[in-house]
C-alpha cells in the first residue's frame, strides 16, 4: 500500500500501552484494580482510571479543589463519601443543589429514608405519605416535615438582618446539627461546618431549605440571603488559589456555577490573574449533542475561558456517578496522604477584600465601567 510522504508513519500512532487480557488476580485492592485493570482497558473503564489519577494528581499538586454535586447523591448515602474526603482535606469547597443538602439532614436525626423499589404504584405511595426518589422511599411526616422543623430550629438564633451568602447559611445550619443531632457524624453539612469548608448552593430557592425559609421571612424577620455574595465569594476563592481543580458529580447549575468563576474574573473584572481552571473531572451520563451536558465538554468550556486547556488535565467519565464516584474517592484515599484543610470559610472575607482592592486599582476595569459606576 502506498503512503503519502506527508502522512506520519503508522508506528507513530502505535506507541500506546499494549492492551492485554486483564488480570484480576493480585489486583483485589481498589486502587490497584483501577491502575492495572481499568487503566489497561478502554472505553469508560479507562476514563474512570484517568479520572481517578487526575483527582490524585490535583491532590499531590496541592490544588484548591472544588466539589460540585448534582443529582440525588445524598439520598443514596453518598454523604459518607463526602465526609471522608472533607476529613482528609481532599475537598476545599462545595457547590451543591439544595436538595442534596436537605436530604443529608435526615440521617443525623434518625429519620427514615430506606431502600424501596421503582416498580410501585405512586398513587398508593402518595396516599400513605411516602415520597419516592427512584428506588428510595422517604416518609412525609416522620422525615420530610420533621426535617423542615429541624432546619428552622437550627437557624432560630441565626442573625439574618444583614446580607449573607449561602455558605454562611449552611455553616450555621451545620453548627446547629453538631449541637443537636444524635448522630452529627452522619452529615456532610455538619462535617463541612466543623472543618470550615464552604458549601454554596447556586439555586438556594430550589429546595426544601429555601421553601422552609419563607416562614421566618414572612412571619418573623427578613431573611437577607443574597446569591450575588456567592458569585463574589467563589470567584475570590478561585482567584486566591495557586491552582484550581474540580470534581463535578453530574452537571446542572452547580457545574456551571463553579466554572463561571473564571469568566467572572477575566470577563467581568478584567482580572488577569487566571486563565481558566487547571484541572477538570466530570462524572456524567449526559451527552453534548442533546444540548443538556450543563456547560458541555471541557473542550467547549475552553472556548469560554473556563478551563485552561481544551485537552490537557480534563477527563469526563460517561457513567453513573453512583458507581464511579465511590471508586474514585477510594482510589485517592488509598494513593494520597491526608492534607491539612484550608479552612476557606474563615478566610473568605479577606479574599473578597483583596478581590475588590485589585479591581479598584485595575485601570482596564475602571475604564470599562467609566461613567456608569463609581469604582
Secondary structure, DSSP 8 states (H G I E B T S, - for coil): ----TTS--HHHH--S--------TT--SHHHHIIIIITTS-HHHHHHHHHHHHHHHHHHTT-EEEEEE-SS-GGGTTHHHHHHHHHTT--SEEEE-HHHHHHHTTGGGT--EEE--SSS-HHHHHHHTEEEETTEEEEIIIIIIHHHHHHHHHTTT---SS-B-HHHHHHHHHHHHHHH-TTGGG-HHHHHHHTT-EEE-TTTTSSHHHHHTHHHHHHT----B-HHHHHHHHHHHHHH-SSEEEEEES-HHHHHHHHHHHHIIIIIS---S-SSBSEEEEEES--GGGT-SSS--HHHHHHTTSBS-SSTTEEEEES-HHHHHHHHHHHHHHHS-------GGGTHHHHHHHHHHHHHT-HHHHHHTTTTS--
